[in-house]
């Protein structure tokens, strides 16, 4: 008889299906899995679940002779335990920076929408702690809110994040969009300096000097600063108004745990 290890958390005597990973058995319930996971719902809809690249229908041991045993391919026992801890109401799974990336992977693999949403919410509430990881995961799993908010913070201190070793892990298409957004910001500043150079306003000179000021600094300097334009300067007046609106558009939507005067910069449109 082949000895198996029973998972100490998710081995329910009234279960009707066994998930096996790394020699560990999880005796669980089809209804729970079906409600949480579209993958398992589709799998159990078959009269006899077939093996595929994700699961393998194997022989049960003697104590589980009448119970379907599904070996989870290329998956470790800890990941399956975390997945079940999220699904079952008797266990509380804490989502944190150590497990969020793997939980996203599990949620995507087994089509667990609620787990994806919970990880998305974790990123939204904690992105300030790990901005590049948030942006990378938001790009990978197409999460528009953390994608937008993390991009604002990256572009507010672009040179710092561009030199980070994790930056190169961001897909090239996303890095290109960040680069283009930074180019747009520089273009606005150059036009501001050119159009309003004759005004000799100290505020304008302060935000247009080299090295380039952060967008948050420019916003804080100009958002309540008004310039008197003559009737002949209507075009410059319109540009100055549009520039301030451009900065205002990219105020951070979530300022929790931040100085209320801190504003970030730019969003990237989700595809």
WODA-V121890 format. One record per residue. N is the residue number from 1. SS is DSSP state (alpha for helix, beta for strand, coil for the rest). OMEGA is omega in degrees with one decimal (999 if undefined). D_LAST is the distance of its C-alpha to the last C-alpha in Angstrom with 1 decimal. Layout:
BEGIN
n ss omega d_last
N SS OMEGA D_LAST
N SS OMEGA D_LAST
END
This chain:
BEGIN
n ss omega d_last
1 coil -179.8 53.7
2 coil 179.1 50.4
3 coil 177.7 49.9
4 coil 178.1 46.5
5 beta 177.4 45.2
6 beta 176.7 44.2
7 coil -174.7 41.4
8 coil -177.1 43.1
9 coil -172.8 40.5
10 coil 172.5 39.1
11 coil -173.1 42.1
12 coil -173.7 43.1
13 coil 178.7 46.5
14 coil 179.9 45.4
15 coil -177.3 42.2
16 coil 174.9 41.6
17 beta 178.2 39.3
18 beta 168.8 39.4
19 beta -177.5 36.4
20 beta 177.0 37.7
21 beta 179.8 36.2
22 coil 178.3 38.3
23 coil 178.0 41.4
24 beta 179.4 40.6
25 beta 174.4 40.8
26 beta 177.9 38.9
27 beta -170.4 40.7
28 beta -172.1 38.3
29 coil 178.3 37.7
30 alpha -179.0 35.7
31 alpha 178.1 35.0
32 alpha -179.5 33.4
33 alpha -177.9 31.2
34 alpha 179.2 30.3
35 alpha -175.1 29.4
36 alpha -168.7 27.1
37 coil 175.9 25.6
38 alpha 177.9 24.3
39 alpha -178.5 25.3
40 alpha 177.0 28.9
41 alpha 178.8 29.1
42 alpha -178.6 28.4
43 alpha -176.6 30.8
44 alpha 176.5 33.6
45 coil 177.5 33.3
46 coil 179.4 35.1
47 coil 174.7 38.9
48 coil -177.2 39.0
49 coil -179.2 35.8
50 coil 174.2 35.3
51 coil 175.2 34.6
52 coil -176.3 31.3
53 coil -177.8 29.4
54 coil -178.8 28.8
55 beta 178.2 32.1
56 beta 177.9 35.6
57 beta -175.5 38.3
58 beta 178.1 41.4
59 coil 177.4 45.0
60 coil 173.6 45.7
61 coil -172.4 48.6
62 alpha -177.2 51.7
63 alpha -178.7 50.8
64 alpha -170.4 47.6
65 coil -176.6 49.1
66 coil -174.4 47.8
67 coil 176.5 44.3
68 beta 177.5 41.3
69 beta 179.7 40.2
70 beta 175.9 36.7
71 beta 179.2 36.2
72 beta -174.0 32.7
73 coil 174.6 32.1
74 coil 179.9 31.0
75 coil -179.8 30.7
76 coil -174.8 33.0
77 alpha -179.2 35.0
78 alpha 179.1 33.6
79 alpha 178.0 30.1
80 alpha 177.4 31.5
81 alpha 178.4 33.6
82 alpha 178.8 30.7
83 alpha -179.2 28.8
84 alpha 177.8 31.9
85 alpha 174.9 32.6
86 alpha -176.0 29.4
87 alpha -173.9 30.1
88 coil -176.3 33.8
89 coil -177.8 35.0
90 coil -179.3 38.0
91 coil 177.1 36.2
92 coil 177.8 33.9
93 coil 178.2 31.3
94 coil 176.0 30.4
95 coil -178.8 26.9
96 coil -176.5 27.1
97 coil -179.9 25.8
98 coil -175.3 28.0
99 coil -171.6 26.6
100 alpha -178.8 23.0
101 alpha 178.4 21.5
102 alpha 178.5 23.8
103 alpha 174.0 23.2
104 alpha -179.3 19.4
105 alpha 179.2 20.5
106 alpha -179.1 23.2
107 alpha 179.6 21.0
108 alpha -177.4 18.5
109 alpha -175.4 21.5
110 alpha 175.1 23.5
111 coil 178.5 20.8
112 coil -172.6 22.1
113 alpha -178.1 19.6
114 alpha 177.8 21.9
115 alpha 175.6 22.1
116 alpha -179.8 18.4
117 alpha 179.3 18.5
118 alpha 177.0 21.6
119 alpha 175.9 20.1
120 alpha 179.5 17.1
121 alpha 176.4 19.8
122 alpha 178.7 21.8
123 alpha -179.4 19.2
124 alpha -175.9 18.8
125 alpha -173.0 22.6
126 alpha -172.3 23.4
127 alpha -178.1 20.7
128 alpha -178.5 23.4
129 alpha -174.1 25.4
130 coil -167.3 23.1
131 alpha -177.4 20.2
132 alpha 176.7 19.2
133 alpha 177.4 19.3
134 alpha -178.2 17.2
135 alpha -179.4 14.5
136 alpha -179.9 14.9
137 alpha 178.6 14.9
138 alpha 176.6 11.9
139 alpha -176.1 9.8
140 alpha -175.0 11.8
141 coil 172.4 11.6
142 coil -179.4 8.2
143 coil -169.4 10.1
144 alpha -175.1 8.8
145 alpha 177.0 12.4
146 alpha 176.3 14.0
147 alpha -178.9 11.1
148 alpha -174.7 11.7
149 alpha 177.6 15.4
150 alpha -179.9 16.0
151 alpha 177.1 14.5
152 alpha -177.2 16.9
153 alpha 176.8 19.8
154 alpha -176.6 19.0
155 alpha 176.2 19.0
156 alpha 178.0 22.1
157 coil -167.2 24.0
158 alpha -176.7 22.2
159 alpha 177.9 25.3
160 alpha -175.4 26.2
161 alpha 179.1 23.0
162 alpha -179.6 22.7
163 coil 179.6 26.2
164 coil -178.0 25.5
165 coil -179.1 25.8
166 coil -176.4 22.7
167 alpha -177.1 20.5
168 alpha 178.1 20.7
169 alpha 176.7 19.4
170 coil -180.0 15.9
171 coil -175.1 14.0
172 alpha -177.9 14.7
173 alpha 178.5 11.2
174 alpha 176.9 10.8
175 alpha 177.7 14.4
176 alpha 179.4 14.0
177 alpha 174.5 11.5
178 alpha 179.3 14.2
179 alpha 179.6 16.8
180 alpha 178.9 15.6
181 alpha 176.5 15.4
182 alpha 177.5 18.9
183 alpha 178.5 20.1
184 alpha 179.1 19.2
185 alpha 178.6 21.2
186 alpha 179.0 24.1
187 alpha 176.8 24.1
188 alpha -179.7 24.5
189 alpha 178.2 27.3
190 alpha 178.6 29.1
191 alpha 178.3 29.1
192 alpha -180.0 30.4
193 alpha -177.7 33.2
194 alpha -175.4 34.1
195 alpha -172.6 34.2
196 coil -179.6 35.9
197 alpha -178.1 38.2
198 alpha -178.0 41.2
199 alpha 178.5 40.8
200 coil 177.2 41.8
201 coil -178.1 40.2
202 alpha -179.7 40.4
203 alpha -179.6 37.0
204 alpha 179.0 35.3
205 alpha -178.9 37.2
206 alpha -176.0 36.3
207 alpha -176.0 32.5
208 coil -178.5 32.6
209 coil 176.6 34.8
210 coil -2.3 34.0
211 coil -174.6 32.6
212 coil 179.9 29.5
213 coil 176.4 29.3
214 coil 177.5 26.6
215 alpha 179.2 24.4
216 alpha 178.1 25.9
217 alpha -179.5 29.3
218 alpha 179.8 28.6
219 alpha -177.6 27.4
220 alpha 179.0 30.5
221 alpha -168.7 32.7
222 alpha -169.6 31.6
223 coil 178.5 30.1
224 coil -177.2 33.6
225 coil -178.9 35.3
226 coil 179.1 36.4
227 coil 176.4 37.9
228 coil 179.0 40.6
229 coil 174.7 39.9
230 coil 179.4 42.5
231 alpha -178.8 42.1
232 alpha -176.7 41.8
233 alpha -177.2 38.7
234 alpha -178.3 36.5
235 alpha 178.3 33.8
236 alpha 177.8 33.8
237 alpha 179.3 33.8
238 alpha 178.9 30.7
239 alpha -178.6 29.0
240 alpha 178.0 30.1
241 alpha -179.7 28.9
242 alpha 178.9 25.4
243 alpha 178.7 25.3
244 alpha 176.4 26.3
245 alpha 177.7 23.7
246 alpha 178.7 21.1
247 alpha -178.2 22.4
248 alpha -178.5 22.8
249 alpha -173.0 19.3
250 coil 170.8 18.3
251 coil 179.4 21.1
252 coil 179.3 20.5
253 coil -179.1 20.1
254 coil -176.8 22.1
255 coil -179.0 25.3
256 coil 178.4 27.1
257 coil 178.5 29.4
258 coil 171.3 28.9
259 coil -175.6 31.2
260 coil 177.1 30.4
261 coil -177.8 30.6
262 coil 177.1 27.8
263 coil 179.7 24.6
264 coil -161.8 21.6
265 coil -160.0 19.4
266 coil 175.2 15.8
267 coil 174.4 12.3
268 coil -177.4 9.1
269 coil 176.5 6.3
270 coil -177.7 3.8
271 coil 999 0.0
END
